[in-house]
Amino acid sequence: MDGKTDFRKIKREYVRGNASLKALSEKYKVPYGTLRKKSAAENWIEARNKKRTKAEQLVIDAAARMEADRFGRILDATDRLLVKVAALIDSPDFETKITDTKSKLALRELSGTLKDIKEIQGVKSERDIEEQKARIENLRRGAANNDADREITVSFVNVNEEYRK
């Protein structure tokens, strides 16, 4: 150690990177004990953890933005499809064209498309919502019942007599 050690540089490398204090002490030819004391006095570990937490949060935020953007594109596509389906249904000659088997199959596919749109967009009927609430309540009751104290008896068969006591 020559008295001109750039501890700010070492700290920056430690906080931003993955190098250990031992590796940095060897790299910069600083006694490990000196570097350890300096890092403890200046909370380098805490600074590194904050930096990593911040980096992790940036990654999470970027992933959330990408997911929201993708979901937005899906909703936009389903909205455009819904507009086309509605225009088809609202056309003046729609009912007169649904007479042959091929048209009836097309109508069934159209109905399936509407169900898919409803599912993608998360549209739920009152009945669906009530059913979901009932399921949640049943799960809560089941969990409460499982928390009750119970006596359990365990029996072993074909065990030597000396172990039965």
LINFENDA-V193645 format. One record per residue. N is the residue number from 1. RES is the residue in three letters. SS is DSSP state (2 for helix, 1 for strand, 0 for the rest). BURIAL is 1 if it has 24 or more other ideal C-beta (glycine too) atoms within 12 Angstrom, else 0. D_CENTER is the distance of its C-alpha to the mean C-alpha in Angstrom with 1 decimal. Layout:
# LINFENDA-V193645
N/RES/SS/BURIAL/D_CENTER  N/RES/SS/BURIAL/D_CENTER
This chain:
# LINFENDA-V193645
1/MET/0/0/48.3  2/ASP/0/0/50.5  3/GLY/0/0/49.8  4/LYS/0/0/48.1  5/THR/0/0/44.7  6/ASP/0/0/42.0  7/PHE/2/1/39.6  8/ARG/2/0/37.5  9/LYS/2/0/36.9  10/ILE/2/1/36.0  11/LYS/2/1/33.7  12/ARG/2/0/31.9  13/GLU/2/1/31.6  14/TYR/2/1/30.3  15/VAL/2/1/27.7  16/ARG/2/0/26.4  17/GLY/0/0/26.7  18/ASN/0/0/26.3  19/ALA/0/0/30.0  20/SER/0/0/31.3  21/LEU/2/1/34.1  22/LYS/2/0/36.4  23/ALA/2/0/35.8  24/LEU/2/1/36.3  25/SER/2/1/39.5  26/GLU/2/0/40.8  27/LYS/2/0/39.9  28/TYR/0/1/41.6  29/LYS/0/0/44.3  30/VAL/0/1/43.5  31/PRO/0/0/44.1  32/TYR/2/0/41.0  33/GLY/2/0/42.1  34/THR/2/0/42.7  35/LEU/2/1/39.3  36/ARG/2/0/37.7  37/LYS/2/0/39.7  38/LYS/2/1/39.0  39/SER/2/1/35.2  40/ALA/2/0/35.3  41/ALA/2/0/37.5  42/GLU/0/0/35.3  43/ASN/0/0/31.9  44/TRP/2/1/30.7  45/ILE/2/0/28.0  46/GLU/2/0/26.6  47/ALA/2/0/26.8  48/ARG/2/1/25.0  49/ASN/2/0/22.2  50/LYS/2/0/21.9  51/LYS/2/0/22.1  52/ARG/2/0/19.3  53/THR/2/0/17.1  54/LYS/2/0/18.0  55/ALA/2/0/17.3  56/GLU/2/0/13.8  57/GLN/2/0/13.2  58/LEU/2/0/14.9  59/VAL/2/0/12.7  60/ILE/2/0/9.4  61/ASP/2/0/11.7  62/ALA/2/0/12.9  63/ALA/2/0/9.8  64/ALA/2/0/9.1  65/ARG/2/0/12.8  66/MET/2/0/12.8  67/GLU/2/0/10.4  68/ALA/2/0/12.5  69/ASP/2/0/15.5  70/ARG/2/0/14.9  71/PHE/2/0/14.3  72/GLY/2/0/17.4  73/ARG/2/0/19.3  74/ILE/2/0/18.6  75/LEU/2/0/19.8  76/ASP/2/0/22.7  77/ALA/2/0/23.7  78/THR/2/1/23.7  79/ASP/2/0/25.7  80/ARG/2/0/28.2  81/LEU/2/0/28.5  82/LEU/2/1/29.0  83/VAL/2/0/31.8  84/LYS/2/0/33.5  85/VAL/2/1/33.3  86/ALA/2/0/34.7  87/ALA/2/0/37.5  88/LEU/2/0/38.4  89/ILE/2/0/38.7  90/ASP/2/0/40.6  91/SER/0/0/43.0  92/PRO/0/0/46.6  93/ASP/0/0/47.3  94/PHE/2/0/44.0  95/GLU/2/0/45.6  96/THR/2/0/48.7  97/LYS/2/0/46.8  98/ILE/0/0/45.0  99/THR/0/0/48.0  100/ASP/0/0/47.6  101/THR/2/0/45.2  102/LYS/2/0/43.4  103/SER/2/0/42.7  104/LYS/2/0/41.6  105/LEU/2/0/39.1  106/ALA/2/0/37.9  107/LEU/2/0/37.5  108/ARG/2/0/35.4  109/GLU/2/0/33.1  110/LEU/2/1/33.0  111/SER/2/0/32.0  112/GLY/2/0/29.2  113/THR/2/0/28.0  114/LEU/2/0/28.0  115/LYS/2/0/26.0  116/ASP/2/0/23.4  117/ILE/2/1/23.3  118/LYS/2/0/23.0  119/GLU/2/0/20.0  120/ILE/2/0/18.2  121/GLN/0/0/19.1  122/GLY/0/0/18.0  123/VAL/0/0/21.6  124/LYS/0/0/22.6  125/SER/0/0/26.1  126/GLU/2/0/27.5  127/ARG/2/0/28.0  128/ASP/2/0/24.4  129/ILE/2/0/23.3  130/GLU/2/0/26.1  131/GLU/2/0/25.2  132/GLN/2/0/21.6  133/LYS/2/0/23.0  134/ALA/2/0/25.5  135/ARG/2/0/23.0  136/ILE/2/0/21.0  137/GLU/2/0/24.5  138/ASN/2/0/25.5  139/LEU/2/0/22.5  140/ARG/2/0/23.4  141/ARG/2/0/27.0  142/GLY/2/0/26.3  143/ALA/2/0/24.3  144/ALA/2/0/27.3  145/ASN/2/0/29.7  146/ASN/2/0/28.1  147/ASP/0/0/28.5  148/ALA/0/0/32.3  149/ASP/0/0/34.6  150/ARG/0/0/35.9  151/GLU/0/0/38.6  152/ILE/0/0/37.9  153/THR/0/0/40.8  154/VAL/0/0/40.5  155/SER/0/0/43.4  156/PHE/0/0/44.3  157/VAL/0/0/46.8  158/ASN/0/0/49.2  159/VAL/0/0/48.9  160/ASN/0/0/52.0  161/GLU/2/0/53.9  162/GLU/2/0/53.5  163/TYR/2/0/49.7  164/ARG/0/0/49.9  165/LYS/0/0/50.9
